């Protein structure tokens, strides 16, 4: 990517309060933020816009987020997009889903 170009980030977050806070945090980190309210609209936006990275909330019992990641990986045009989970599952469940924690510096 061109060093002068801002990285685009797709933020998928259903909660308006946390969406606002996470959007501000990502913009402060230099991202151009694209918003989606849920996994279905997030997948459509990912296919259309091909962001550099996707940030998604993943809470216990929220099977739609795991299904989103699986659907994203099934799309040839999207499987290269990094996905960052903002609020994770308990460690045991995350390991079962083959997710790993990445420090914020690694985004």
NORZIFEN-V873324 format. One record per residue. N is the residue number from 1. RES is the residue in one small letter. SS is DSSP state (H for helix, E for strand, C for the rest). PHI is phi in degrees with one decimal (none if undefined). Layout:
BEGIN
n->N res->RES ss->SS phi->PHI
n->N res->RES ss->SS phi->PHI
END
This chain:
BEGIN
n->1 res->x ss->C phi->none
n->2 res->x ss->C phi->-60.6
n->3 res->x ss->C phi->-62.6
n->4 res->x ss->C phi->-88.5
n->5 res->x ss->C phi->-92.9
n->6 res->x ss->C phi->-77.0
n->7 res->x ss->C phi->-72.2
n->8 res->x ss->E phi->-94.7
n->9 res->x ss->E phi->-129.2
n->10 res->x ss->E phi->-95.4
n->11 res->x ss->E phi->-108.3
n->12 res->x ss->E phi->-108.6
n->13 res->x ss->C phi->-156.1
n->14 res->x ss->C phi->-80.5
n->15 res->x ss->C phi->-88.7
n->16 res->x ss->H phi->-57.4
n->17 res->x ss->H phi->-66.7
n->18 res->x ss->H phi->-73.0
n->19 res->x ss->H phi->-60.8
n->20 res->x ss->H phi->-62.4
n->21 res->x ss->H phi->-64.0
n->22 res->x ss->H phi->-69.0
n->23 res->x ss->H phi->-61.1
n->24 res->x ss->H phi->-61.9
n->25 res->x ss->H phi->-60.4
n->26 res->x ss->H phi->-68.3
n->27 res->x ss->H phi->-63.5
n->28 res->x ss->H phi->-62.6
n->29 res->x ss->C phi->-84.5
n->30 res->x ss->C phi->97.8
n->31 res->x ss->C phi->-84.1
n->32 res->x ss->E phi->-91.0
n->33 res->x ss->E phi->-98.2
n->34 res->x ss->E phi->-109.9
n->35 res->x ss->E phi->-104.3
n->36 res->x ss->E phi->-141.2
n->37 res->x ss->C phi->-83.3
n->38 res->x ss->C phi->-152.1
n->39 res->x ss->H phi->-63.1
n->40 res->x ss->H phi->-63.6
n->41 res->x ss->H phi->-70.2
n->42 res->x ss->H phi->-64.5
n->43 res->x ss->H phi->-65.5
n->44 res->x ss->H phi->-62.2
n->45 res->x ss->H phi->-67.3
n->46 res->x ss->H phi->-61.8
n->47 res->x ss->H phi->-64.5
n->48 res->x ss->H phi->-76.2
n->49 res->x ss->H phi->-103.7
n->50 res->x ss->C phi->46.9
n->51 res->x ss->C phi->-66.4
n->52 res->x ss->C phi->-70.9
n->53 res->x ss->E phi->-152.0
n->54 res->x ss->E phi->-119.7
n->55 res->x ss->E phi->-109.1
n->56 res->x ss->E phi->-139.7
n->57 res->x ss->C phi->-80.6
n->58 res->x ss->C phi->-136.0
n->59 res->x ss->C phi->-108.7
n->60 res->x ss->C phi->-56.9
n->61 res->x ss->C phi->81.0
n->62 res->x ss->C phi->-98.9
n->63 res->x ss->H phi->-62.7
n->64 res->x ss->H phi->-61.1
n->65 res->x ss->H phi->-69.9
n->66 res->x ss->H phi->-67.7
n->67 res->x ss->H phi->-62.2
n->68 res->x ss->H phi->-60.6
n->69 res->x ss->H phi->-61.9
n->70 res->x ss->H phi->-64.9
n->71 res->x ss->H phi->-64.9
n->72 res->x ss->H phi->-61.8
n->73 res->x ss->H phi->-67.9
n->74 res->x ss->H phi->-79.4
n->75 res->x ss->C phi->-90.3
n->76 res->x ss->C phi->-54.5
n->77 res->x ss->C phi->-74.4
n->78 res->x ss->C phi->-115.4
n->79 res->x ss->C phi->-64.2
n->80 res->x ss->C phi->-82.5
n->81 res->x ss->C phi->-72.9
n->82 res->x ss->E phi->-70.6
n->83 res->x ss->E phi->-120.8
n->84 res->x ss->E phi->-114.8
n->85 res->x ss->E phi->-90.1
n->86 res->x ss->C phi->-83.1
n->87 res->x ss->C phi->-133.2
n->88 res->x ss->C phi->-92.6
n->89 res->x ss->C phi->-73.4
n->90 res->x ss->C phi->-54.7
n->91 res->x ss->H phi->-50.9
n->92 res->x ss->H phi->-61.9
n->93 res->x ss->H phi->-66.8
n->94 res->x ss->H phi->-62.3
n->95 res->x ss->H phi->-63.3
n->96 res->x ss->H phi->-62.7
n->97 res->x ss->C phi->-91.5
n->98 res->x ss->C phi->60.7
n->99 res->x ss->C phi->-101.8
n->100 res->x ss->C phi->-133.5
n->101 res->x ss->C phi->-77.1
n->102 res->x ss->C phi->-126.4
n->103 res->x ss->C phi->-58.6
n->104 res->x ss->H phi->-53.8
n->105 res->x ss->H phi->-63.1
n->106 res->x ss->H phi->-89.4
n->107 res->x ss->C phi->-67.0
END
